[in-house]
């Protein structure tokens, strides 16, 4: 088999076949979308089709600001759907229009939707599968009433199925979560564990005396601290501190 015959589901090769490393290395690179953060794109390569990105932090650390900035940045190269369930729709539309500018025509916005399919199910709305990038802000707020899984195993199963859907449709999936400022109750702790399990790229936001800091990790690769500026468009600036 030559490299052009290999089928990838997002960042992983599909199926259980074994391939020579030189064949895999010569396979065509996917078309990645920029995030709008040049430093973040340098570190991660941008939004891979079928990849899963997670953004987590306490309220006020900029979770929605970073998610909206990534949505607007990706709209310069692809079709983006952002589902936001906690900011007023008109306010969110104004924010995204300001961030995306001339590219806002490729960016759609929805409020709360029952987006979470059961394992084995497809998206309820075909437009979700058609998006190049799907941003769900926040993931835990976008469940139908009473549908939140009762166990960690069930939540993990649902999350892994979302990853499978993203890979099979070539959709870059960005999930966010806000941590309570108090000790995490058990279901919130589950989200952290699930995000670590499914994320190809994770962004952890923390408050510091100087503002907000972002810790960015790419699976099996490098990690970096960034300073996060939230005035106007969110900006990430690398810090000089080493990551251990």
C-alpha positions in Angstrom: 0.0 0.0 0.0 1.3 3.5 -0.9 1.0 6.6 1.3 -1.9 8.0 -0.8 -4.1 4.9 0.0 -3.9 5.4 3.7 -7.1 6.6 5.4 -6.8 8.8 8.5 -9.5 9.4 11.0 -8.4 12.7 12.2 -4.9 12.5 13.6 -4.8 8.7 13.7 -4.7 6.1 10.9 -7.9 4.2 10.5 -8.3 0.5 10.9 -6.1 -2.1 12.6 -3.6 -2.5 9.8 0.2 -2.1 10.3 2.1 0.2 8.1 5.8 0.8 7.4 7.0 4.0 9.1 8.4 5.4 5.9 5.0 5.0 4.2 3.2 6.8 7.1 5.8 9.6 7.1 5.2 10.2 3.4 1.4 10.3 3.7 0.0 13.7 2.7 -0.3 16.2 5.5 -3.9 17.3 6.5 -5.1 20.8 5.9 -5.0 22.4 9.3 -6.8 25.6 10.4 -5.1 28.4 12.2 -6.3 29.2 15.7 -5.7 32.9 15.4 -2.9 32.6 18.0 0.4 32.5 16.1 2.3 31.3 19.1 -0.3 28.5 19.7 -0.1 27.5 16.0 3.7 27.3 16.2 3.4 25.0 19.2 0.6 22.7 18.0 0.5 23.0 14.2 -3.0 24.4 14.3 -6.4 22.6 14.4 -6.0 19.2 12.9 -9.1 17.7 11.2 -10.6 15.3 13.7 -8.6 16.5 16.6 -10.0 17.3 20.1 -9.0 20.4 22.0 -10.0 21.1 25.5 -10.0 24.4 27.4 -10.6 24.5 31.2 -10.3 27.0 34.0 -12.1 28.7 36.9 -14.7 31.4 36.1 -13.0 34.6 35.1 -9.9 33.1 33.7 -10.9 33.6 30.1 -12.3 30.2 29.0 -15.0 31.7 26.7 -12.6 34.4 25.5 -10.1 31.9 24.3 -12.7 29.6 22.8 -14.3 32.6 20.9 -10.9 33.7 19.7 -10.1 30.2 18.4 -13.5 30.1 16.7 -12.9 33.4 15.0 -9.4 32.5 13.9 -10.5 29.2 12.4 -13.3 31.0 10.5 -10.6 32.5 8.3 -10.1 29.1 6.7 -13.2 26.9 7.4 -16.8 26.7 8.5 -17.2 27.1 12.3 -20.1 26.4 14.6 -19.9 27.7 18.1 -22.5 26.5 20.6 -22.5 28.7 23.7 -25.0 28.1 26.5 -24.2 30.7 29.1 -23.6 34.0 27.4 -26.6 35.9 25.9 -26.9 35.1 22.2 -26.9 38.8 21.0 -23.8 39.6 23.1 -22.0 36.5 21.9 -22.8 37.3 18.3 -21.4 40.8 18.7 -18.2 39.4 20.3 -17.7 36.9 17.5 -18.5 39.4 14.8 -15.9 41.8 16.3 -13.3 39.0 16.4 -13.9 37.4 13.0 -14.5 40.7 11.1 -14.8 39.9 7.3 -14.7 36.2 8.0 -17.8 36.2 10.2 -19.9 34.8 7.4 -18.2 31.4 8.0 -19.1 31.4 11.7 -22.4 30.3 13.0 -23.7 30.5 16.6 -26.2 28.4 18.5 -27.4 28.5 22.1 -28.1 25.4 24.1 -28.7 22.3 22.1 -29.0 18.6 23.0 -25.7 18.0 21.3 -24.5 14.9 23.2 -25.2 11.8 21.2 -25.2 8.4 22.9 -22.4 6.0 21.9 -23.3 4.6 18.5 -25.5 7.5 17.5 -24.8 10.2 14.9 -25.2 13.9 15.4 -28.9 14.9 15.7 -28.3 17.8 13.2 -26.4 17.1 10.0 -25.0 20.7 10.1 -22.9 19.7 13.1 -21.1 17.0 11.0 -20.6 19.5 8.2 -18.7 22.0 10.3 -14.9 22.1 10.0 -14.7 23.2 13.6 -17.3 22.7 16.4 -16.8 24.7 19.6 -19.0 23.6 22.6 -18.8 26.2 25.4 -19.3 24.8 27.9 -19.5 21.0 27.4 -21.1 20.3 30.8 -23.9 22.9 30.2 -24.9 21.4 26.8 -26.6 18.3 28.1 -30.4 17.7 28.0 -32.0 17.9 31.5 -31.4 14.7 33.4 -29.1 13.3 30.8 -25.8 13.8 32.6 -24.1 10.4 33.0 -24.4 8.9 36.5 -20.9 7.4 36.6 -17.4 8.4 35.5 -17.3 5.4 33.2 -20.5 6.5 31.4 -19.2 10.0 31.0 -15.9 8.8 29.6 -17.7 6.5 27.1 -19.8 9.5 25.8 -16.7 11.7 25.5 -14.7 9.0 23.6 -17.7 8.7 21.3 -17.6 12.4 20.6 -14.0 12.0 19.7 -14.9 9.2 17.4 -17.5 11.3 15.7 -15.0 14.2 15.3 -12.5 11.8 13.7 -14.9 10.1 11.4 -16.2 13.5 10.1 -12.9 15.3 10.1 -14.3 17.9 12.5 -12.0 19.8 14.9 -13.8 19.6 18.2 -13.1 22.2 20.9 -14.7 21.5 24.3 -14.6 23.9 27.3 -15.4 23.5 31.0 -15.4 25.9 33.9 -14.2 24.6 37.3 -16.0 25.9 40.4 -13.8 28.1 42.6 -14.3 25.8 45.5 -13.2 22.2 45.9 -14.5 20.2 42.9 -17.6 18.2 43.5 -17.2 14.7 42.1 -18.9 15.3 38.7 -16.7 18.3 38.0 -13.6 16.3 38.9 -14.8 13.7 36.3 -14.6 16.4 33.6 -10.9 17.0 34.3 -10.1 13.3 34.1 -12.2 13.0 30.8 -10.5 16.0 29.2 -7.1 14.5 30.0 -8.1 11.3 28.4 -9.5 12.6 25.1 -7.6 15.8 24.4 -5.0 16.0 21.6 -4.3 19.6 22.8 -5.3 20.8 26.2 -5.3 24.4 27.5 -5.4 24.9 31.2 -6.1 28.5 32.4 -5.1 29.6 35.9 -5.2 33.0 37.7 -2.0 34.6 38.8 -1.1 37.9 40.5 -0.5 39.3 37.0 -3.6 38.0 35.3 -4.2 34.7 33.6 -1.7 32.0 32.6 -2.3 29.3 30.0 -0.6 25.9 30.2 -0.8 24.3 26.7 0.0 20.6 26.2 0.0 18.7 23.0 -0.4 14.9 23.4 3.0 13.1 23.4 4.7 16.4 22.6 5.8 19.7 24.0 4.2 21.9 26.6 4.5 25.6 27.3 3.3 28.3 29.7 1.8 31.4 28.1 0.7 34.7 29.6 -2.9 35.4 28.6 -4.0 39.0 27.9 -7.8 39.5 27.8 -8.0 43.1 26.7 -9.8 43.1 23.3 -8.8 40.0 21.4 -7.3 37.4 23.7 -3.5 37.1 23.2 -1.0 34.5 24.3 2.5 35.5 25.1 5.2 32.8 25.9 6.7 33.2 29.4 10.4 32.5 30.2 9.6 29.9 32.8 10.6 26.3 31.9 7.9 23.6 31.9 9.0 20.6 34.0 
